[in-house]
Amino acid sequence: MTGGRRSLLALVLSLFLAGCFQDGVGVLGEDVLFHDEFVAGQIGPWQMEGDALGRTTIINEQLVLDLSAPNIMQFSTLPQPIFQDFILEVEARPLQGDLANSYGVLFRMQSPNQFYRFELTGNGTYILERRNADGTWSRFIKEWTAHPAIQQGHNVTNRIRIEAVGPAISVYVNDTLVQQASDSAYASGQIALDAGTFGDPLMQVAFDNVVVREP
């Protein structure tokens, strides 16, 4: 009788702990298409390319992008899986560099030159835009725009969420909707984590807890 009670208690406790884990970022549930906490030995197939101007590394269980030249982008692409309709969440934290430099997510990537981009800056602005095959940009908002949901400064974390369902795109920062758009140019594609510089050459940003779910 006592042993039976202990077994039941252990079962209830294990279910409780499993439920607690499933409430957080990095959840393993039926709707999860991909997740990565950048734990050694468990990291997804991110492309870790780099040179003297920019590089990608894993440091302290975070994916870190370093840039050291003005007016460049550095991104780490996840080649597989290909996502069509999805909800993506990731935590991003600028560590060094001019606060006007940017960081964010590329999604529905067709190639390194064709994608959607949702980008933040350390001084609290954002942009949502599409990179076209001819090298031009199509913006869904006229210019970089300030939003109070974006935490400003170094070593502060912003939680980015992108919901892409058919042509409907919604982007959030810290659970606050900041922009919606409708566009059918790219229906599916890869994802990537990215950073960019403007006039100041230095930029370092850390990403963690990537989760992609079915909508």
C-alpha positions as CSV (number, residue, x, y, z in Angstrom):
1,M,0.0,0.0,0.0
2,T,2.8,2.4,0.9
3,G,4.7,1.6,-2.2
4,G,1.7,2.2,-4.3
5,R,1.2,5.6,-2.8
6,R,4.9,6.5,-3.4
7,S,4.6,5.4,-7.1
8,L,1.5,7.6,-7.6
9,L,3.2,10.5,-5.9
10,A,6.2,10.1,-8.2
11,L,3.9,10.0,-11.2
12,V,2.0,13.2,-10.2
13,L,5.3,15.0,-9.4
14,S,6.8,14.1,-12.8
15,L,3.6,15.3,-14.6
16,F,3.7,18.5,-12.6
17,L,7.3,19.2,-13.5
18,A,6.7,18.4,-17.1
19,G,3.8,20.9,-17.1
20,C,6.0,23.5,-15.5
21,F,8.7,23.1,-18.2
22,Q,6.1,23.4,-20.9
23,D,5.1,26.8,-19.7
24,G,8.4,28.4,-20.6
25,V,10.4,29.4,-23.7
26,G,12.1,26.4,-25.2
27,V,9.0,24.3,-24.8
28,L,8.8,20.8,-26.1
29,G,5.2,20.3,-27.2
30,E,3.3,18.9,-30.2
31,D,3.1,22.3,-31.8
32,V,6.9,23.0,-31.6
33,L,8.6,22.8,-35.0
34,F,12.0,23.8,-33.8
35,H,13.7,25.0,-30.6
36,D,17.3,25.8,-29.6
37,E,18.8,26.9,-26.2
38,F,22.3,26.7,-27.7
39,V,23.3,24.0,-25.2
40,A,26.6,22.3,-26.0
41,G,25.9,19.1,-28.0
42,Q,22.3,20.1,-28.7
43,I,22.7,23.0,-31.0
44,G,20.8,23.1,-34.3
45,P,22.6,23.3,-37.7
46,W,23.1,27.1,-37.7
47,Q,25.7,28.3,-40.2
48,M,28.6,29.7,-38.3
49,E,30.4,31.6,-41.0
50,G,32.7,34.5,-40.3
51,D,35.7,36.5,-41.3
52,A,37.6,39.6,-40.1
53,L,34.6,41.8,-40.5
54,G,32.0,39.6,-38.8
55,R,31.6,36.2,-37.1
56,T,29.2,33.9,-35.3
57,T,30.1,32.0,-32.2
58,I,28.4,30.1,-29.3
59,I,29.3,31.7,-26.0
60,N,27.7,30.8,-22.6
61,E,24.9,28.9,-24.3
62,Q,24.0,31.9,-26.5
63,L,24.5,32.5,-30.2
64,V,26.6,35.7,-30.5
65,L,27.1,37.9,-33.6
66,D,30.2,40.2,-33.7
67,L,30.6,42.9,-36.3
68,S,33.7,45.1,-36.7
69,A,33.0,47.2,-39.9
70,P,30.5,49.9,-40.7
71,N,27.5,49.3,-42.9
72,I,27.5,45.5,-43.0
73,M,25.1,42.7,-42.0
74,Q,26.1,39.5,-40.3
75,F,23.6,36.6,-39.9
76,S,23.5,33.0,-39.0
77,T,21.1,31.0,-41.1
78,L,19.2,27.8,-40.1
79,P,19.2,25.9,-43.4
80,Q,16.5,23.3,-42.2
81,P,13.7,23.1,-41.6
82,I,11.9,25.3,-44.1
83,F,9.0,27.2,-42.4
84,Q,5.8,28.3,-44.0
85,D,3.2,29.4,-41.4
86,F,4.8,29.8,-38.0
87,I,5.2,31.7,-34.7
88,L,8.8,32.4,-33.9
89,E,10.1,33.7,-30.6
90,V,13.7,34.6,-29.6
91,E,15.4,36.5,-26.9
92,A,18.0,39.1,-28.1
93,R,20.4,41.2,-26.0
94,P,22.8,43.8,-27.5
95,L,26.1,43.6,-25.6
96,Q,28.4,46.3,-27.3
97,G,28.4,48.9,-29.9
98,D,26.5,52.0,-31.0
99,L,22.9,51.8,-29.8
100,A,21.8,52.8,-33.3
101,N,23.1,49.5,-34.7
102,S,20.5,46.8,-35.2
103,Y,19.6,43.2,-34.5
104,G,16.7,40.9,-35.3
105,V,15.4,38.1,-37.4
106,L,15.3,37.2,-41.1
107,F,12.5,35.0,-42.1
108,R,11.0,33.3,-45.1
109,M,14.5,33.5,-46.6
110,Q,14.7,32.5,-50.3
111,S,18.4,33.2,-50.5
112,P,21.0,35.4,-48.7
113,N,19.6,38.3,-50.7
114,Q,15.8,37.6,-50.5
115,F,13.9,37.6,-47.2
116,Y,11.7,39.5,-44.7
117,R,13.5,41.3,-41.9
118,F,12.2,42.4,-38.5
119,E,14.9,44.5,-36.8
120,L,15.4,46.5,-33.5
121,T,18.0,49.0,-32.4
122,G,19.5,49.5,-29.0
123,N,17.9,53.0,-28.8
124,G,14.4,51.7,-29.2
125,T,13.4,51.8,-32.8
126,Y,12.3,49.1,-35.3
127,I,11.8,48.3,-39.0
128,L,9.9,45.6,-40.9
129,E,10.9,45.2,-44.5
130,R,11.4,42.9,-47.4
131,R,14.7,42.4,-49.3
132,N,14.1,42.0,-53.0
133,A,15.9,39.9,-55.6
134,D,17.3,43.1,-57.3
135,G,18.9,44.3,-54.0
136,T,16.3,46.9,-53.2
137,W,14.2,47.1,-50.0
138,S,10.4,47.3,-49.6
139,R,9.4,48.7,-46.2
140,F,6.1,48.1,-44.5
141,I,6.7,51.3,-42.4
142,K,8.3,54.4,-43.9
143,E,11.3,54.7,-41.6
144,W,12.9,53.4,-38.4
145,T,10.2,54.0,-35.8
146,A,10.4,54.3,-32.0
147,H,8.2,52.1,-29.9
148,P,7.9,52.0,-26.1
149,A,7.8,48.2,-25.9
150,I,11.5,48.1,-26.9
151,Q,13.9,48.0,-24.0
152,Q,16.8,50.3,-24.7
153,G,20.5,50.0,-23.8
154,H,23.2,47.4,-23.5
155,N,22.7,44.1,-21.7
156,V,18.9,44.3,-21.7
157,T,16.8,41.6,-23.3
158,N,14.0,42.1,-25.8
159,R,11.8,39.1,-26.6
160,I,11.0,39.2,-30.3
161,R,8.0,37.3,-31.7
162,I,7.0,37.0,-35.4
163,E,3.7,35.5,-36.5
164,A,3.6,34.6,-40.2
165,V,0.4,33.0,-41.5
166,G,-0.2,33.1,-45.2
167,P,0.3,36.7,-46.3
168,A,-0.4,38.1,-42.8
169,I,2.7,39.1,-40.8
170,S,2.5,40.4,-37.2
171,V,5.6,41.3,-35.2
172,Y,5.8,41.8,-31.4
173,V,8.3,43.0,-28.9
174,N,8.0,41.8,-25.3
175,D,4.4,40.6,-26.0
176,T,3.3,43.9,-27.4
177,L,2.2,44.1,-31.1
178,V,4.2,46.7,-32.9
179,Q,3.4,46.2,-36.6
180,Q,1.2,44.2,-38.9
181,A,1.6,43.8,-42.7
182,S,0.2,41.7,-45.6
183,D,2.5,40.5,-48.3
184,S,2.6,37.5,-50.5
185,A,6.1,37.8,-52.1
186,Y,7.6,35.0,-50.0
187,A,5.3,32.2,-48.7
188,S,8.0,30.1,-46.9
189,G,11.7,29.9,-46.3
190,Q,14.6,29.7,-43.9
191,I,15.1,31.7,-40.7
192,A,18.3,33.5,-39.6
193,L,19.4,35.6,-36.6
194,D,21.1,38.8,-37.7
195,A,22.8,42.1,-36.7
196,G,23.8,45.2,-38.7
197,T,26.0,48.3,-38.4
198,F,25.6,51.7,-39.8
199,G,28.3,54.4,-39.3
200,D,29.8,52.8,-36.1
201,P,31.7,49.6,-36.9
202,L,31.3,47.8,-33.6
203,M,28.3,45.6,-32.8
204,Q,27.9,42.5,-30.6
205,V,24.5,40.9,-29.8
206,A,23.5,37.6,-28.1
207,F,20.5,35.5,-29.0
208,D,18.9,32.7,-26.9
209,N,15.9,30.5,-26.5
210,V,14.7,30.2,-30.1
211,V,11.3,28.5,-30.4
212,V,9.3,28.1,-33.6
213,R,5.7,26.8,-33.3
214,E,2.8,26.0,-35.5
215,P,0.3,29.0,-35.5
